[in-house]
Amino acid sequence: MNQRVRVTSPQTRLALRRRSDATRRLSRLAGRPPVGRSAIDLDDAERALRRQRRLAARTATLLLLALAALLTAAAITPGRLGWAVLFFAPYPVLLLLAAVHVRRAEAIEADYREGS
């Protein structure tokens, strides 16, 4: 039951699909045999990579909107409270966005790892 399996990222799979000279050179230098095309489902890797790129674009957009909202709230809030909004409010927002992004990215990867 203890069978060794080679695990590669979607970027590596795409590079192998394009038959990148750099990838072949690195495989030779590392002394590893090149990965055969049959060992990788390249279409699934491309779909997973596209979904993760869309997720990254959405997360970046949400980050920009959240920071704009915080700056607006700080500008509207009078005096020292405005500074407090600028100092303390971004960190929970960033933490929440990062946690949601990582969870969704892992879910995308799990979908394609299961073979859907």
C-alpha positions as CSV (number, residue, x, y, z in Angstrom):
1,M,0.0,0.0,0.0
2,N,3.0,2.3,0.4
3,Q,3.4,3.4,-3.2
4,R,5.4,6.4,-4.0
5,V,3.6,9.0,-6.1
6,R,5.1,12.1,-7.7
7,V,3.2,15.3,-6.9
8,T,3.6,18.4,-9.0
9,S,2.0,21.7,-9.0
10,P,-0.3,22.9,-11.8
11,Q,2.4,25.3,-13.0
12,T,4.9,22.5,-13.3
13,R,2.4,20.5,-15.2
14,L,1.8,23.3,-17.6
15,A,5.5,23.8,-18.1
16,L,5.9,20.1,-18.9
17,R,3.0,20.3,-21.3
18,R,4.7,23.1,-23.2
19,R,7.9,21.1,-23.2
20,S,9.8,23.9,-21.7
21,D,13.6,23.7,-22.2
22,A,14.2,25.0,-18.7
23,T,12.1,22.2,-17.2
24,R,13.9,19.5,-19.2
25,R,17.2,21.1,-18.2
26,L,16.3,21.1,-14.5
27,S,15.1,17.5,-14.7
28,R,18.4,16.5,-16.2
29,L,20.4,18.5,-13.7
30,A,18.5,17.0,-10.8
31,G,19.0,13.5,-12.1
32,R,15.3,12.8,-12.3
33,P,13.6,11.2,-15.2
34,P,11.2,13.4,-17.0
35,V,7.5,13.0,-16.1
36,G,5.5,11.2,-18.7
37,R,2.4,12.9,-20.1
38,S,0.2,10.0,-19.1
39,A,1.0,10.6,-15.4
40,I,-0.6,14.0,-15.4
41,D,-4.1,15.1,-16.3
42,L,-3.1,18.4,-17.9
43,D,-6.6,19.5,-18.7
44,D,-7.6,19.3,-15.0
45,A,-4.4,21.2,-14.1
46,E,-5.2,24.0,-16.5
47,R,-8.8,24.3,-15.2
48,A,-7.6,24.4,-11.6
49,L,-5.0,27.0,-12.4
50,R,-7.6,29.1,-14.2
51,R,-10.0,28.9,-11.3
52,Q,-7.3,29.8,-8.8
53,R,-6.3,32.8,-11.0
54,R,-9.9,34.0,-11.0
55,L,-10.1,33.6,-7.3
56,A,-6.9,35.6,-6.9
57,A,-8.3,38.4,-9.0
58,R,-11.5,38.5,-7.0
59,T,-9.6,38.5,-3.7
60,A,-7.4,41.4,-5.0
61,T,-10.5,43.3,-6.0
62,L,-12.1,42.7,-2.6
63,L,-8.9,43.9,-0.9
64,L,-8.9,47.1,-2.9
65,L,-12.6,47.7,-2.1
66,A,-12.1,47.0,1.6
67,L,-9.1,49.4,1.8
68,A,-11.0,52.1,0.0
69,A,-13.9,51.6,2.4
70,L,-11.6,51.9,5.4
71,L,-10.0,55.0,4.1
72,T,-13.4,56.5,3.5
73,A,-14.5,55.6,7.0
74,A,-11.3,57.1,8.4
75,A,-11.9,60.3,6.4
76,I,-15.5,60.6,7.6
77,T,-14.7,59.8,11.2
78,P,-13.6,62.9,13.2
79,G,-10.3,63.3,15.1
80,R,-8.5,60.5,16.8
81,L,-11.1,57.9,16.0
82,G,-10.3,58.3,12.3
83,W,-6.7,57.4,13.1
84,A,-7.8,54.5,15.2
85,V,-9.7,53.2,12.2
86,L,-6.6,53.4,10.1
87,F,-4.4,51.7,12.6
88,F,-6.6,48.9,13.8
89,A,-9.3,48.1,11.3
90,P,-7.1,46.9,8.4
91,Y,-5.7,43.9,10.2
92,P,-8.9,42.0,10.9
93,V,-10.0,42.7,7.4
94,L,-6.7,41.4,5.9
95,L,-6.9,38.3,8.1
96,L,-10.5,37.6,7.1
97,L,-9.7,38.0,3.4
98,A,-6.6,35.8,3.6
99,A,-8.4,33.1,5.5
100,V,-11.3,33.0,3.0
101,H,-8.9,33.0,0.1
102,V,-6.8,30.1,1.4
103,R,-9.9,28.1,2.2
104,R,-11.3,28.6,-1.3
105,A,-8.0,27.9,-3.0
106,E,-7.6,24.7,-1.1
107,A,-11.2,23.7,-2.0
108,I,-10.4,24.2,-5.7
109,E,-7.3,22.1,-5.4
110,A,-9.2,19.4,-3.5
111,D,-11.9,19.3,-6.2
112,Y,-9.2,18.5,-8.8
113,R,-7.3,16.2,-6.6
114,E,-10.5,14.1,-6.2
115,G,-10.8,13.9,-10.0
116,S,-14.0,16.0,-10.5
